[in-house]
Amino acid sequence: MSKAVFYHAGCPVCVDAEQTVLSYLDASKVQTEVVHLGTARNRIEEAEKAGVKSVPALVINGSVYHINFGASLDDVKNG
């Protein structure tokens, strides 16, 4: 089974992307975790190491997919 992590910051763009994108993932094939970086600030470094540059972003098996530009990761870190 593949593992996916959806990183976001809670902004309207992120919430819309979460609802839209995650509804298309097949739960029988992909184990998905949602990480709100505004409330789980301790996971920002993890997102950076995964290659996330902006949120919302989906990381599947180590590959990063930047979905739309809600906020840069630097904005999230400093916010």
ChimeraX commands (.cxc) that place a marker at each C-alpha (Angstrom):
marker #1 position 0.00,0.00,0.00 radius 0.5
marker #1 position 1.21,3.48,-0.86 radius 0.5
marker #1 position 1.50,6.19,1.76 radius 0.5
marker #1 position 0.43,9.77,1.13 radius 0.5
marker #1 position 0.79,12.83,3.35 radius 0.5
marker #1 position -1.29,15.90,2.55 radius 0.5
marker #1 position 0.34,19.02,4.05 radius 0.5
marker #1 position -1.69,22.19,4.41 radius 0.5
marker #1 position -1.99,25.34,6.52 radius 0.5
marker #1 position -5.75,25.59,6.91 radius 0.5
marker #1 position -6.31,28.37,4.39 radius 0.5
marker #1 position -9.36,28.20,2.07 radius 0.5
marker #1 position -7.19,27.07,-0.87 radius 0.5
marker #1 position -5.75,24.25,1.26 radius 0.5
marker #1 position -9.10,23.11,2.61 radius 0.5
marker #1 position -10.63,23.04,-0.87 radius 0.5
marker #1 position -7.66,21.10,-2.24 radius 0.5
marker #1 position -7.83,18.63,0.66 radius 0.5
marker #1 position -11.50,17.91,0.06 radius 0.5
marker #1 position -11.13,17.65,-3.71 radius 0.5
marker #1 position -7.85,15.76,-4.07 radius 0.5
marker #1 position -8.30,13.32,-1.21 radius 0.5
marker #1 position -11.75,12.32,-2.43 radius 0.5
marker #1 position -10.07,10.89,-5.55 radius 0.5
marker #1 position -7.53,8.72,-3.74 radius 0.5
marker #1 position -8.48,5.07,-3.47 radius 0.5
marker #1 position -8.37,4.23,0.26 radius 0.5
marker #1 position -7.75,0.56,-0.59 radius 0.5
marker #1 position -4.50,1.56,-2.33 radius 0.5
marker #1 position -3.32,4.69,-0.51 radius 0.5
marker #1 position -2.98,5.26,3.23 radius 0.5
marker #1 position -3.47,9.01,3.66 radius 0.5
marker #1 position -2.45,11.28,6.51 radius 0.5
marker #1 position -3.47,14.95,6.68 radius 0.5
marker #1 position -1.05,17.31,8.41 radius 0.5
marker #1 position -2.17,20.85,9.29 radius 0.5
marker #1 position 1.14,22.69,9.61 radius 0.5
marker #1 position -0.49,25.59,11.42 radius 0.5
marker #1 position -1.36,23.34,14.35 radius 0.5
marker #1 position 1.39,20.73,13.93 radius 0.5
marker #1 position 4.29,23.15,13.63 radius 0.5
marker #1 position 6.68,20.42,14.77 radius 0.5
marker #1 position 6.10,18.75,11.37 radius 0.5
marker #1 position 7.31,21.71,9.25 radius 0.5
marker #1 position 10.88,20.39,9.15 radius 0.5
marker #1 position 9.54,16.99,8.01 radius 0.5
marker #1 position 7.64,18.70,5.17 radius 0.5
marker #1 position 10.78,20.62,4.15 radius 0.5
marker #1 position 12.85,17.43,4.10 radius 0.5
marker #1 position 10.18,15.82,1.92 radius 0.5
marker #1 position 10.63,18.66,-0.59 radius 0.5
marker #1 position 7.49,20.67,0.13 radius 0.5
marker #1 position 7.96,24.29,-0.96 radius 0.5
marker #1 position 4.37,25.50,-0.60 radius 0.5
marker #1 position 1.06,24.25,0.66 radius 0.5
marker #1 position -1.19,22.55,-0.14 radius 0.5
marker #1 position 1.09,19.71,-1.17 radius 0.5
marker #1 position 0.68,15.97,-1.42 radius 0.5
marker #1 position 3.63,13.65,-0.88 radius 0.5
marker #1 position 3.12,10.13,-2.21 radius 0.5
marker #1 position 5.87,7.59,-1.72 radius 0.5
marker #1 position 8.47,10.35,-1.55 radius 0.5
marker #1 position 7.28,12.34,-4.58 radius 0.5
marker #1 position 5.95,15.86,-3.95 radius 0.5
marker #1 position 2.95,17.25,-5.81 radius 0.5
marker #1 position 2.33,20.95,-5.24 radius 0.5
marker #1 position -1.38,21.27,-5.89 radius 0.5
marker #1 position -2.02,24.99,-5.81 radius 0.5
marker #1 position -0.30,27.95,-4.22 radius 0.5
marker #1 position -1.93,28.70,-0.88 radius 0.5
marker #1 position 1.19,29.75,1.03 radius 0.5
marker #1 position 4.92,29.25,0.82 radius 0.5
marker #1 position 6.44,27.03,3.48 radius 0.5
marker #1 position 8.46,30.06,4.63 radius 0.5
marker #1 position 5.20,31.93,5.25 radius 0.5
marker #1 position 3.90,29.00,7.27 radius 0.5
marker #1 position 7.12,28.86,9.32 radius 0.5
marker #1 position 7.02,32.57,10.07 radius 0.5
marker #1 position 3.25,32.76,10.58 radius 0.5
marker link #1:1,2 radius 0.2
marker link #1:2,3 radius 0.2
marker link #1:3,4 radius 0.2
marker link #1:4,5 radius 0.2
marker link #1:5,6 radius 0.2
marker link #1:6,7 radius 0.2
marker link #1:7,8 radius 0.2
marker link #1:8,9 radius 0.2
marker link #1:9,10 radius 0.2
marker link #1:10,11 radius 0.2
marker link #1:11,12 radius 0.2
marker link #1:12,13 radius 0.2
marker link #1:13,14 radius 0.2
marker link #1:14,15 radius 0.2
marker link #1:15,16 radius 0.2
marker link #1:16,17 radius 0.2
marker link #1:17,18 radius 0.2
marker link #1:18,19 radius 0.2
marker link #1:19,20 radius 0.2
marker link #1:20,21 radius 0.2
marker link #1:21,22 radius 0.2
marker link #1:22,23 radius 0.2
marker link #1:23,24 radius 0.2
marker link #1:24,25 radius 0.2
marker link #1:25,26 radius 0.2
marker link #1:26,27 radius 0.2
marker link #1:27,28 radius 0.2
marker link #1:28,29 radius 0.2
marker link #1:29,30 radius 0.2
marker link #1:30,31 radius 0.2
marker link #1:31,32 radius 0.2
marker link #1:32,33 radius 0.2
marker link #1:33,34 radius 0.2
marker link #1:34,35 radius 0.2
marker link #1:35,36 radius 0.2
marker link #1:36,37 radius 0.2
marker link #1:37,38 radius 0.2
marker link #1:38,39 radius 0.2
marker link #1:39,40 radius 0.2
marker link #1:40,41 radius 0.2
marker link #1:41,42 radius 0.2
marker link #1:42,43 radius 0.2
marker link #1:43,44 radius 0.2
marker link #1:44,45 radius 0.2
marker link #1:45,46 radius 0.2
marker link #1:46,47 radius 0.2
marker link #1:47,48 radius 0.2
marker link #1:48,49 radius 0.2
marker link #1:49,50 radius 0.2
marker link #1:50,51 radius 0.2
marker link #1:51,52 radius 0.2
marker link #1:52,53 radius 0.2
marker link #1:53,54 radius 0.2
marker link #1:54,55 radius 0.2
marker link #1:55,56 radius 0.2
marker link #1:56,57 radius 0.2
marker link #1:57,58 radius 0.2
marker link #1:58,59 radius 0.2
marker link #1:59,60 radius 0.2
marker link #1:60,61 radius 0.2
marker link #1:61,62 radius 0.2
marker link #1:62,63 radius 0.2
marker link #1:63,64 radius 0.2
marker link #1:64,65 radius 0.2
marker link #1:65,66 radius 0.2
marker link #1:66,67 radius 0.2
marker link #1:67,68 radius 0.2
marker link #1:68,69 radius 0.2
marker link #1:69,70 radius 0.2
marker link #1:70,71 radius 0.2
marker link #1:71,72 radius 0.2
marker link #1:72,73 radius 0.2
marker link #1:73,74 radius 0.2
marker link #1:74,75 radius 0.2
marker link #1:75,76 radius 0.2
marker link #1:76,77 radius 0.2
marker link #1:77,78 radius 0.2
marker link #1:78,79 radius 0.2
view
